[in-house]
Amino acid sequence: MQPLPLGNDSVLTSPVFLLTGLPGLEHIHVWISIPICSMYLTAFVGNCIILFIIRTEQTLHEPMYYFLSMLALSDLGLSSTTLPTMLSVFWFNYRAIHFDVCLVQMYFIHTFSIVESAVLLAMAFDRFVAIREPLRYASILTNSVVTKIGMGLTIRAVLLVFPASFLLKRLQYHAVNILSYSFCLHQDIIRVALSDRRVSSIYGLLVVLSSMALDSLLLVLSYIMILKTVLSITSKEQRSKALNTCISHICAVLIFYIPMIGLSMIHRFAKNASPIAHILMANIYLLVPPLMNPIVYSVKTKQIRRQIIRKLHKKPDVTT
């Protein structure tokens, strides 16, 4: 496609983006959509169950489960944001998306991703307090403190991503632009820009460094402190019990960060790899955490598992 002149109004005011499914596999997109839809449906149902159990069970009204609710909400937001365009591509082969709609989707994808990263950090802090100060746990992480943490991490994500959208809005594009995925990501939109994109690229890097990179560093430091605290416990049984309370969270951290690191590594060191590899890794990054988090917490967290089983086996009241 030949670049359109920058003076063309269609370049400046109404660019259109074409989303991409799996190149070369368009004839089986409908079949590919079956596991994708199954993953989304499982993620949606699983996270809704987690929220319902925590909402209705009074014994779970504790900081740990409040943070788990925030994680489930961010997973639901991430799933709901990416699903519409993926289905439009895989079901109907409808690839066109207006620039403003693309920006909105990009905004919510990155916002929910940053929120999820921050929630995982907050959950690490929660585990540290629970292990280090078990007797003061309830007095340190009060409902007011948990609410402030939730509001703070949400406001941080909202404010960090908004300027990125504004900077992208100021760039110039072709009338028609082909993106690499079936959803809109910041780095992908920058790639097709015609005008100078250095400011947008630098700001995008700053957002990553001040959110996910910082969160991951603090997560590592948190677990170093948790490990030091656990090793200082004299009873072997108590050490094992303390570590067991962190297993679900460690799994959630790995599920979130491993695909993200894999996607970054492919972009940086495997630029000549098949486009399908890039697309699959991006899909894993957005699909797997919302799918696996409720499964992990349902299986590994005894209180959640017990309440789910109790709800499933609860006999309905019979009126005579």
TORKOL-4160 file (C-alpha; in steps of 0.2 Angstrom, whole numbers, padded with zeros to 4 digits, m for minus):
320
<pt num="1" X="0000" Y="0000" Z="0000"/>
<pt num="2" X="0007" Y="0017" Z="m0005"/>
<pt num="3" X="0008" Y="0030" Z="0008"/>
<pt num="4" X="m0006" Y="0043" Z="0006"/>
<pt num="5" X="0000" Y="0061" Z="0006"/>
<pt num="6" X="m0001" Y="0070" Z="0023"/>
<pt num="7" X="m0012" Y="0084" Z="0017"/>
<pt num="8" X="m0026" Y="0072" Z="0013"/>
<pt num="9" X="m0040" Y="0075" Z="0025"/>
<pt num="10" X="m0044" Y="0057" Z="0026"/>
<pt num="11" X="m0027" Y="0054" Z="0033"/>
<pt num="12" X="m0029" Y="0067" Z="0046"/>
<pt num="13" X="m0047" Y="0066" Z="0052"/>
<pt num="14" X="m0054" Y="0049" Z="0049"/>
<pt num="15" X="m0041" Y="0034" Z="0048"/>
<pt num="16" X="m0048" Y="0017" Z="0048"/>
<pt num="17" X="m0039" Y="0002" Z="0055"/>
<pt num="18" X="m0040" Y="m0016" Z="0049"/>
<pt num="19" X="m0038" Y="m0029" Z="0063"/>
<pt num="20" X="m0029" Y="m0046" Z="0059"/>
<pt num="21" X="m0034" Y="m0063" Z="0064"/>
<pt num="22" X="m0022" Y="m0077" Z="0060"/>
<pt num="23" X="m0014" Y="m0074" Z="0043"/>
<pt num="24" X="m0016" Y="m0089" Z="0032"/>
<pt num="25" X="m0029" Y="m0097" Z="0043"/>
<pt num="26" X="m0044" Y="m0087" Z="0038"/>
<pt num="27" X="m0053" Y="m0102" Z="0031"/>
<pt num="28" X="m0054" Y="m0110" Z="0049"/>
<pt num="29" X="m0057" Y="m0094" Z="0059"/>
<pt num="30" X="m0074" Y="m0100" Z="0064"/>
<pt num="31" X="m0067" Y="m0116" Z="0071"/>
<pt num="32" X="m0053" Y="m0106" Z="0080"/>
<pt num="33" X="m0066" Y="m0095" Z="0088"/>
<pt num="34" X="m0073" Y="m0110" Z="0097"/>
<pt num="35" X="m0059" Y="m0112" Z="0110"/>
<pt num="36" X="m0058" Y="m0093" Z="0111"/>
<pt num="37" X="m0076" Y="m0091" Z="0115"/>
<pt num="38" X="m0075" Y="m0106" Z="0127"/>
<pt num="39" X="m0061" Y="m0097" Z="0136"/>
<pt num="40" X="m0070" Y="m0081" Z="0137"/>
<pt num="41" X="m0086" Y="m0090" Z="0143"/>
<pt num="42" X="m0076" Y="m0099" Z="0156"/>
<pt num="43" X="m0067" Y="m0083" Z="0162"/>
<pt num="44" X="m0083" Y="m0074" Z="0163"/>
<pt num="45" X="m0093" Y="m0087" Z="0173"/>
<pt num="46" X="m0078" Y="m0091" Z="0184"/>
<pt num="47" X="m0075" Y="m0073" Z="0189"/>
<pt num="48" X="m0093" Y="m0070" Z="0192"/>
<pt num="49" X="m0094" Y="m0085" Z="0203"/>
<pt num="50" X="m0079" Y="m0078" Z="0213"/>
<pt num="51" X="m0088" Y="m0061" Z="0215"/>
<pt num="52" X="m0104" Y="m0069" Z="0220"/>
<pt num="53" X="m0096" Y="m0080" Z="0233"/>
<pt num="54" X="m0087" Y="m0066" Z="0241"/>
<pt num="55" X="m0102" Y="m0055" Z="0240"/>
<pt num="56" X="m0114" Y="m0067" Z="0248"/>
<pt num="57" X="m0103" Y="m0075" Z="0261"/>
<pt num="58" X="m0100" Y="m0065" Z="0276"/>
<pt num="59" X="m0085" Y="m0075" Z="0282"/>
<pt num="60" X="m0076" Y="m0069" Z="0266"/>
<pt num="61" X="m0078" Y="m0051" Z="0270"/>
<pt num="62" X="m0059" Y="m0049" Z="0273"/>
<pt num="63" X="m0045" Y="m0039" Z="0265"/>
<pt num="64" X="m0038" Y="m0054" Z="0255"/>
<pt num="65" X="m0055" Y="m0058" Z="0247"/>
<pt num="66" X="m0058" Y="m0039" Z="0244"/>
<pt num="67" X="m0042" Y="m0039" Z="0234"/>
<pt num="68" X="m0047" Y="m0055" Z="0225"/>
<pt num="69" X="m0064" Y="m0046" Z="0220"/>
<pt num="70" X="m0054" Y="m0032" Z="0212"/>
<pt num="71" X="m0043" Y="m0045" Z="0203"/>
<pt num="72" X="m0059" Y="m0053" Z="0196"/>
<pt num="73" X="m0067" Y="m0036" Z="0191"/>
<pt num="74" X="m0051" Y="m0032" Z="0181"/>
<pt num="75" X="m0051" Y="m0049" Z="0173"/>
<pt num="76" X="m0069" Y="m0046" Z="0168"/>
<pt num="77" X="m0065" Y="m0029" Z="0161"/>
<pt num="78" X="m0051" Y="m0035" Z="0151"/>
<pt num="79" X="m0061" Y="m0050" Z="0144"/>
<pt num="80" X="m0076" Y="m0039" Z="0140"/>
<pt num="81" X="m0065" Y="m0026" Z="0131"/>
<pt num="82" X="m0056" Y="m0038" Z="0119"/>
<pt num="83" X="m0070" Y="m0050" Z="0115"/>
<pt num="84" X="m0081" Y="m0039" Z="0103"/>
<pt num="85" X="m0067" Y="m0036" Z="0090"/>
<pt num="86" X="m0060" Y="m0053" Z="0091"/>
<pt num="87" X="m0077" Y="m0061" Z="0088"/>
<pt num="88" X="m0080" Y="m0048" Z="0074"/>
<pt num="89" X="m0064" Y="m0054" Z="0065"/>
<pt num="90" X="m0066" Y="m0073" Z="0068"/>
<pt num="91" X="m0085" Y="m0075" Z="0066"/>
<pt num="92" X="m0089" Y="m0062" Z="0053"/>
<pt num="93" X="m0072" Y="m0058" Z="0045"/>
<pt num="94" X="m0076" Y="m0039" Z="0049"/>
<pt num="95" X="m0059" Y="m0031" Z="0052"/>
<pt num="96" X="m0063" Y="m0013" Z="0050"/>
<pt num="97" X="m0063" Y="m0002" Z="0066"/>
<pt num="98" X="m0064" Y="0017" Z="0067"/>
<pt num="99" X="m0049" Y="0026" Z="0075"/>
<pt num="100" X="m0059" Y="0033" Z="0089"/>
<pt num="101" X="m0066" Y="0016" Z="0093"/>
<pt num="102" X="m0049" Y="0008" Z="0092"/>
<pt num="103" X="m0042" Y="0021" Z="0104"/>
<pt num="104" X="m0056" Y="0018" Z="0117"/>
<pt num="105" X="m0052" Y="m0001" Z="0116"/>
<pt num="106" X="m0034" Y="0002" Z="0118"/>
<pt num="107" X="m0037" Y="0013" Z="0133"/>
<pt num="108" X="m0047" Y="0000" Z="0142"/>
<pt num="109" X="m0036" Y="m0014" Z="0138"/>
<pt num="110" X="m0020" Y="m0005" Z="0145"/>
<pt num="111" X="m0030" Y="0002" Z="0160"/>
<pt num="112" X="m0036" Y="m0015" Z="0165"/>
<pt num="113" X="m0019" Y="m0022" Z="0163"/>
<pt num="114" X="m0011" Y="m0009" Z="0174"/>
<pt num="115" X="m0025" Y="m0011" Z="0187"/>
<pt num="116" X="m0022" Y="m0030" Z="0187"/>
<pt num="117" X="m0003" Y="m0027" Z="0190"/>
<pt num="118" X="m0007" Y="m0016" Z="0204"/>
<pt num="119" X="m0020" Y="m0027" Z="0212"/>
<pt num="120" X="m0007" Y="m0042" Z="0212"/>
<pt num="121" X="0005" Y="m0030" Z="0221"/>
<pt num="122" X="m0008" Y="m0025" Z="0234"/>
<pt num="123" X="m0012" Y="m0044" Z="0236"/>
<pt num="124" X="0007" Y="m0047" Z="0240"/>
<pt num="125" X="0006" Y="m0033" Z="0253"/>
<pt num="126" X="m0009" Y="m0041" Z="0260"/>
<pt num="127" X="0000" Y="m0058" Z="0262"/>
<pt num="128" X="0015" Y="m0049" Z="0269"/>
<pt num="129" X="0005" Y="m0041" Z="0283"/>
<pt num="130" X="m0005" Y="m0057" Z="0286"/>
<pt num="131" X="0011" Y="m0067" Z="0289"/>
<pt num="132" X="0022" Y="m0053" Z="0298"/>
<pt num="133" X="0008" Y="m0046" Z="0309"/>
<pt num="134" X="m0006" Y="m0059" Z="0310"/>
<pt num="135" X="m0013" Y="m0051" Z="0326"/>
<pt num="136" X="m0013" Y="m0033" Z="0319"/>
<pt num="137" X="m0019" Y="m0039" Z="0302"/>
<pt num="138" X="m0037" Y="m0033" Z="0304"/>
<pt num="139" X="m0032" Y="m0016" Z="0311"/>
<pt num="140" X="m0019" Y="m0012" Z="0298"/>
<pt num="141" X="m0029" Y="m0017" Z="0283"/>
<pt num="142" X="m0046" Y="m0010" Z="0288"/>
<pt num="143" X="m0060" Y="m0008" Z="0275"/>
<pt num="144" X="m0056" Y="0010" Z="0274"/>
<pt num="145" X="m0037" Y="0006" Z="0269"/>
<pt num="146" X="m0043" Y="m0007" Z="0257"/>
<pt num="147" X="m0055" Y="0005" Z="0249"/>
<pt num="148" X="m0041" Y="0019" Z="0247"/>
<pt num="149" X="m0029" Y="0006" Z="0240"/>
<pt num="150" X="m0042" Y="0001" Z="0227"/>
<pt num="151" X="m0046" Y="0019" Z="0222"/>
<pt num="152" X="m0028" Y="0023" Z="0221"/>
<pt num="153" X="m0023" Y="0009" Z="0210"/>
<pt num="154" X="m0038" Y="0013" Z="0198"/>
<pt num="155" X="m0035" Y="0031" Z="0198"/>
<pt num="156" X="m0016" Y="0028" Z="0194"/>
<pt num="157" X="m0021" Y="0017" Z="0179"/>
<pt num="158" X="m0034" Y="0029" Z="0172"/>
<pt num="159" X="m0022" Y="0044" Z="0173"/>
<pt num="160" X="m0007" Y="0035" Z="0166"/>
<pt num="161" X="m0016" Y="0029" Z="0151"/>
<pt num="162" X="m0026" Y="0044" Z="0146"/>
<pt num="163" X="m0011" Y="0055" Z="0140"/>
<pt num="164" X="m0006" Y="0040" Z="0129"/>
<pt num="165" X="m0023" Y="0041" Z="0120"/>
<pt num="166" X="m0021" Y="0060" Z="0118"/>
<pt num="167" X="m0004" Y="0058" Z="0110"/>
<pt num="168" X="m0009" Y="0045" Z="0098"/>
<pt num="169" X="m0024" Y="0056" Z="0093"/>
<pt num="170" X="m0012" Y="0070" Z="0088"/>
<pt num="171" X="m0002" Y="0058" Z="0076"/>
<pt num="172" X="m0006" Y="0056" Z="0057"/>
<pt num="173" X="m0010" Y="0040" Z="0049"/>
<pt num="174" X="m0014" Y="0032" Z="0032"/>
<pt num="175" X="m0033" Y="0032" Z="0027"/>
<pt num="176" X="m0032" Y="0013" Z="0030"/>
<pt num="177" X="m0020" Y="0005" Z="0042"/>
<pt num="178" X="m0017" Y="m0013" Z="0045"/>
<pt num="179" X="m0014" Y="m0018" Z="0063"/>
<pt num="180" X="m0006" Y="m0034" Z="0069"/>
<pt num="181" X="m0019" Y="m0041" Z="0081"/>
<pt num="182" X="m0038" Y="m0043" Z="0082"/>
<pt num="183" X="m0038" Y="m0029" Z="0095"/>
<pt num="184" X="m0030" Y="m0012" Z="0097"/>
<pt num="185" X="m0013" Y="m0010" Z="0107"/>
<pt num="186" X="m0003" Y="0005" Z="0110"/>
<pt num="187" X="0013" Y="m0001" Z="0102"/>
<pt num="188" X="0003" Y="m0008" Z="0087"/>
<pt num="189" X="m0005" Y="0009" Z="0084"/>
<pt num="190" X="0011" Y="0018" Z="0085"/>
<pt num="191" X="0019" Y="0007" Z="0073"/>
<pt num="192" X="0008" Y="0013" Z="0058"/>
<pt num="193" X="0009" Y="0031" Z="0062"/>
<pt num="194" X="0016" Y="0042" Z="0049"/>
<pt num="195" X="0021" Y="0058" Z="0059"/>
<pt num="196" X="0035" Y="0059" Z="0072"/>
<pt num="197" X="0030" Y="0046" Z="0086"/>
<pt num="198" X="0045" Y="0049" Z="0097"/>
<pt num="199" X="0035" Y="0058" Z="0111"/>
<pt num="200" X="0022" Y="0044" Z="0111"/>
<pt num="201" X="0035" Y="0030" Z="0111"/>
<pt num="202" X="0044" Y="0038" Z="0126"/>
<pt num="203" X="0028" Y="0041" Z="0135"/>
<pt num="204" X="0023" Y="0023" Z="0132"/>
<pt num="205" X="0039" Y="0017" Z="0139"/>
<pt num="206" X="0037" Y="0028" Z="0154"/>
<pt num="207" X="0020" Y="0021" Z="0158"/>
<pt num="208" X="0027" Y="0003" Z="0157"/>
<pt num="209" X="0041" Y="0008" Z="0168"/>
<pt num="210" X="0031" Y="0017" Z="0181"/>
<pt num="211" X="0017" Y="0004" Z="0182"/>
<pt num="212" X="0021" Y="m0014" Z="0177"/>
<pt num="213" X="0040" Y="m0013" Z="0179"/>
<pt num="214" X="0039" Y="m0005" Z="0196"/>
<pt num="215" X="0025" Y="m0016" Z="0201"/>
<pt num="216" X="0035" Y="m0032" Z="0197"/>
<pt num="217" X="0050" Y="m0025" Z="0206"/>
<pt num="218" X="0040" Y="m0021" Z="0222"/>
<pt num="219" X="0032" Y="m0039" Z="0220"/>
<pt num="220" X="0050" Y="m0047" Z="0220"/>
<pt num="221" X="0054" Y="m0036" Z="0235"/>
<pt num="222" X="0038" Y="m0041" Z="0244"/>
<pt num="223" X="0041" Y="m0059" Z="0242"/>
<pt num="224" X="0059" Y="m0057" Z="0248"/>
<pt num="225" X="0052" Y="m0049" Z="0264"/>
<pt num="226" X="0039" Y="m0063" Z="0265"/>
<pt num="227" X="0052" Y="m0076" Z="0263"/>
<pt num="228" X="0063" Y="m0068" Z="0277"/>
<pt num="229" X="0048" Y="m0068" Z="0288"/>
<pt num="230" X="0043" Y="m0086" Z="0285"/>
<pt num="231" X="0061" Y="m0092" Z="0288"/>
<pt num="232" X="0061" Y="m0083" Z="0305"/>
<pt num="233" X="0046" Y="m0094" Z="0311"/>
<pt num="234" X="0053" Y="m0108" Z="0322"/>
<pt num="235" X="0039" Y="m0120" Z="0319"/>
<pt num="236" X="0040" Y="m0130" Z="0303"/>
<pt num="237" X="0021" Y="m0132" Z="0303"/>
<pt num="238" X="0018" Y="m0114" Z="0304"/>
<pt num="239" X="0031" Y="m0110" Z="0290"/>
<pt num="240" X="0022" Y="m0122" Z="0279"/>
<pt num="241" X="0005" Y="m0115" Z="0283"/>
<pt num="242" X="0011" Y="m0097" Z="0280"/>
<pt num="243" X="0019" Y="m0102" Z="0263"/>
<pt num="244" X="0003" Y="m0111" Z="0258"/>
<pt num="245" X="m0007" Y="m0095" Z="0260"/>
<pt num="246" X="0004" Y="m0087" Z="0246"/>
<pt num="247" X="0003" Y="m0101" Z="0233"/>
<pt num="248" X="m0013" Y="m0095" Z="0224"/>
<pt num="249" X="m0006" Y="m0077" Z="0223"/>
<pt num="250" X="0011" Y="m0084" Z="0216"/>
<pt num="251" X="0002" Y="m0093" Z="0203"/>
<pt num="252" X="m0008" Y="m0078" Z="0198"/>
<pt num="253" X="0008" Y="m0067" Z="0197"/>
<pt num="254" X="0016" Y="m0080" Z="0186"/>
<pt num="255" X="0000" Y="m0082" Z="0175"/>
<pt num="256" X="0000" Y="m0063" Z="0172"/>
<pt num="257" X="0019" Y="m0059" Z="0170"/>
<pt num="258" X="0025" Y="m0074" Z="0160"/>
<pt num="259" X="0015" Y="m0071" Z="0145"/>
<pt num="260" X="0018" Y="m0052" Z="0146"/>
<pt num="261" X="0037" Y="m0055" Z="0147"/>
<pt num="262" X="0036" Y="m0068" Z="0133"/>
<pt num="263" X="0026" Y="m0055" Z="0122"/>
<pt num="264" X="0040" Y="m0042" Z="0125"/>
<pt num="265" X="0054" Y="m0054" Z="0121"/>
<pt num="266" X="0046" Y="m0059" Z="0105"/>
<pt num="267" X="0044" Y="m0041" Z="0100"/>
<pt num="268" X="0062" Y="m0037" Z="0105"/>
<pt num="269" X="0072" Y="m0052" Z="0100"/>
<pt num="270" X="0061" Y="m0062" Z="0087"/>
<pt num="271" X="0055" Y="m0049" Z="0075"/>
<pt num="272" X="0058" Y="m0061" Z="0061"/>
<pt num="273" X="0047" Y="m0074" Z="0069"/>
<pt num="274" X="0031" Y="m0079" Z="0061"/>
<pt num="275" X="0017" Y="m0066" Z="0063"/>
<pt num="276" X="0006" Y="m0081" Z="0071"/>
<pt num="277" X="0019" Y="m0082" Z="0085"/>
<pt num="278" X="0017" Y="m0064" Z="0089"/>
<pt num="279" X="m0002" Y="m0065" Z="0088"/>
<pt num="280" X="m0004" Y="m0081" Z="0099"/>
<pt num="281" X="0007" Y="m0074" Z="0112"/>
<pt num="282" X="m0003" Y="m0058" Z="0113"/>
<pt num="283" X="m0019" Y="m0068" Z="0114"/>
<pt num="284" X="m0012" Y="m0078" Z="0128"/>
<pt num="285" X="m0007" Y="m0062" Z="0137"/>
<pt num="286" X="m0025" Y="m0056" Z="0136"/>
<pt num="287" X="m0035" Y="m0073" Z="0137"/>
<pt num="288" X="m0026" Y="m0084" Z="0150"/>
<pt num="289" X="m0025" Y="m0073" Z="0166"/>
<pt num="290" X="m0044" Y="m0070" Z="0166"/>
<pt num="291" X="m0047" Y="m0088" Z="0163"/>
<pt num="292" X="m0034" Y="m0096" Z="0175"/>
<pt num="293" X="m0036" Y="m0084" Z="0190"/>
<pt num="294" X="m0053" Y="m0090" Z="0196"/>
<pt num="295" X="m0048" Y="m0108" Z="0193"/>
<pt num="296" X="m0032" Y="m0106" Z="0203"/>
<pt num="297" X="m0041" Y="m0097" Z="0217"/>
<pt num="298" X="m0056" Y="m0110" Z="0217"/>
<pt num="299" X="m0044" Y="m0125" Z="0218"/>
<pt num="300" X="m0030" Y="m0118" Z="0229"/>
<pt num="301" X="m0040" Y="m0107" Z="0241"/>
<pt num="302" X="m0049" Y="m0118" Z="0254"/>
<pt num="303" X="m0062" Y="m0105" Z="0259"/>
<pt num="304" X="m0067" Y="m0101" Z="0241"/>
<pt num="305" X="m0068" Y="m0120" Z="0236"/>
<pt num="306" X="m0078" Y="m0124" Z="0252"/>
<pt num="307" X="m0091" Y="m0111" Z="0248"/>
<pt num="308" X="m0093" Y="m0115" Z="0230"/>
<pt num="309" X="m0096" Y="m0134" Z="0235"/>
<pt num="310" X="m0108" Y="m0128" Z="0248"/>
<pt num="311" X="m0118" Y="m0117" Z="0236"/>
<pt num="312" X="m0118" Y="m0131" Z="0223"/>
<pt num="313" X="m0125" Y="m0144" Z="0235"/>
<pt num="314" X="m0137" Y="m0133" Z="0244"/>
<pt num="315" X="m0154" Y="m0140" Z="0243"/>
<pt num="316" X="m0168" Y="m0128" Z="0238"/>
<pt num="317" X="m0181" Y="m0125" Z="0251"/>
<pt num="318" X="m0197" Y="m0136" Z="0248"/>
<pt num="319" X="m0213" Y="m0128" Z="0253"/>
<pt num="320" X="m0228" Y="m0138" Z="0256"/>
